[in-house]
């Protein structure tokens, strides 16, 4: 069983760092974008039964979402696990699209991980992250009273946000309660 490594360098992820991590993990063969090959698919196709594929961050598999998705689908088709050395996890490529979406998000929000790839793959199988859906705020008559009596729309929004313990915009309040009845520039400025 061999460990095949892939390197695609960038200023933030230099090739030397990736090569060092791959060698420390025991990679027997390491391919580098631009030197050995320009196509990660060629490397993925060369993986034999029993081999594992390692990369320093799944986002290094492609330069954009399309390349990531194609690479992850090729890995899933060959039914090979992927080892992400940055997170130090081995990930079965069961849900290639979810993993590719995670890797793309990792690139966009570099350094701000919002879950592990396994969690993203699990969400993909279950039809999304239901827990993350927006919870609607419930506005009461007390909130309406604050909306109608505050000096400005922004002041009303701030008071209601404090009452709710959640941010709320004055546009939301206007949709819910209608216009406050204050004219533009009310109250008049004292001269």
C-alpha positions in Angstrom: 0.0 0.0 0.0 1.5 3.3 -1.1 0.7 6.9 -0.2 0.6 9.1 -3.2 1.0 12.9 -2.6 -0.2 15.9 -4.6 1.3 19.4 -4.3 -0.2 22.6 -5.8 1.7 25.5 -4.3 0.8 29.1 -3.7 2.3 32.0 -1.7 0.4 30.9 1.4 1.1 27.2 0.9 4.7 26.9 -0.5 5.7 23.6 -2.1 8.5 23.0 0.4 6.0 23.0 3.3 3.6 20.6 1.5 6.5 18.3 0.5 7.8 18.2 4.1 4.3 17.2 5.4 3.9 14.6 2.7 7.3 13.0 3.4 6.6 13.1 7.2 3.4 11.1 6.5 5.3 8.6 4.5 4.4 9.5 0.9 6.2 7.2 -1.5 5.5 9.2 -4.6 4.9 13.0 -4.7 3.6 14.8 -7.7 3.8 18.6 -8.0 1.6 20.8 -10.2 3.6 22.5 -12.9 6.7 20.3 -12.5 5.6 16.6 -12.7 2.1 17.2 -14.3 -0.4 19.9 -14.8 -3.4 17.7 -14.1 -4.4 16.2 -10.8 -6.7 13.8 -12.7 -3.7 12.0 -14.2 -2.3 11.4 -10.7 -5.7 10.2 -9.4 -6.0 7.8 -12.3 -2.5 6.4 -11.5 -3.6 5.4 -7.9 -3.9 1.6 -7.7 -6.0 -0.6 -5.4 -4.9 -0.2 -1.9 -3.1 3.1 -2.4 -4.1 6.2 -0.6 -4.1 9.8 -1.9 -2.8 12.6 0.3 -2.8 16.4 -0.1 -2.1 19.3 2.2 -5.6 20.8 2.3 -8.3 19.6 0.1 -8.5 23.0 -1.4 -5.1 22.3 -3.1 -6.8 19.8 -5.5 -8.1 22.6 -7.8 -8.0 26.3 -8.6 -11.8 26.6 -8.6 -15.0 24.9 -7.7 -15.3 23.0 -11.0 -11.7 21.6 -10.8 -12.3 20.6 -7.1 -15.6 18.8 -8.0 -14.1 17.0 -10.9 -11.1 15.9 -8.8 -13.3 14.7 -5.9 -15.6 12.8 -8.3 -12.6 11.1 -9.8 -11.4 10.0 -6.4 -14.9 8.8 -5.5 -15.2 6.9 -8.7 -12.0 5.0 -7.8 -13.3 4.6 -4.3 -10.0 5.8 -2.7 -9.8 7.7 0.7 -8.2 11.1 0.7 -5.9 12.2 3.5 -6.0 15.9 4.3 -2.7 16.6 6.0 -3.7 20.1 7.1 -6.6 18.8 9.2 -4.9 15.4 9.8 -8.0 13.4 8.8 -8.7 10.6 6.4 -11.8 11.2 4.5 -13.7 8.6 2.4 -14.8 10.2 -0.8 -18.4 9.1 -0.6 -20.0 12.4 -1.3 -17.6 14.1 -3.7 -19.8 17.2 -4.3 -20.1 18.0 -0.6 -16.4 17.5 0.0 -15.5 19.7 -3.0 -17.9 22.4 -1.7 -16.1 22.3 1.7 -12.7 22.5 0.0 -13.9 25.5 -2.0 -15.2 27.2 1.2 -11.9 26.5 2.8 -10.2 28.4 0.0 -12.6 31.3 0.3 -12.6 31.5 4.0 -9.0 30.5 4.4 -8.3 29.9 8.1 -12.0 30.2 9.1 -13.1 26.5 9.0 -16.8 26.1 9.6 -16.8 22.3 10.3 -14.8 19.3 9.3 -15.0 17.7 5.8 -16.7 14.7 7.4 -19.5 17.0 8.7 -19.9 18.5 5.3 -20.1 15.1 3.7 -22.7 14.0 6.3 -24.8 17.2 5.6 -24.7 16.4 1.9 -26.2 12.9 2.6 -28.9 14.3 4.8 -30.0 17.1 2.5 -28.4 20.1 4.0 -27.7 21.6 7.4 -31.1 22.0 9.0 -29.7 23.3 12.2 -28.1 26.3 10.5 -31.4 27.5 8.9 -32.3 31.0 10.0 -34.7 31.1 13.0 -37.4 33.8 12.5 -37.8 36.4 15.2 -41.1 36.8 16.9 -42.2 40.4 17.3 -44.9 41.4 19.9 -47.1 44.3 20.7 -44.4 45.7 23.0 -42.0 45.7 20.0 -44.6 47.6 17.9 -45.0 50.1 20.7 -41.2 50.8 20.7 -41.3 51.0 16.8 -44.1 53.6 16.9 -42.7 55.8 19.8 -39.0 55.9 19.2 -37.4 59.0 17.8 -35.9 57.4 14.8 -36.1 54.1 12.9 -32.5 53.2 13.8 -33.1 53.9 17.5 -36.2 51.7 17.4 -34.3 48.9 15.7 -31.5 49.1 18.3 -34.0 49.0 21.2 -35.9 46.1 19.7 -32.6 44.2 19.0 -31.7 44.7 22.7 -35.1 43.4 23.7 -34.8 40.3 21.5 -31.1 39.7 22.1 -30.6 39.3 18.3 -29.8 41.8 15.6 -32.8 43.2 13.7 -32.9 45.8 10.9 -35.3 48.7 10.7 -36.3 47.3 7.2 -37.6 44.1 8.9 -39.5 46.2 11.4 -41.0 48.3 8.6 -42.1 45.2 6.8 -43.7 43.7 9.9 -45.3 46.9 11.5 -45.6 49.2 8.5 -44.4 52.8 8.3 -43.7 54.4 11.7 -45.5 57.6 10.7 -42.3 59.6 11.2 -41.6 61.9 8.3 -38.1 62.0 6.9 -35.9 64.1 9.2 -38.2 63.8 12.2 -37.7 65.0 14.9 -36.9 68.5 13.6 -33.4 69.6 14.3 -33.1 72.4 16.9 -31.4 75.5 15.5 
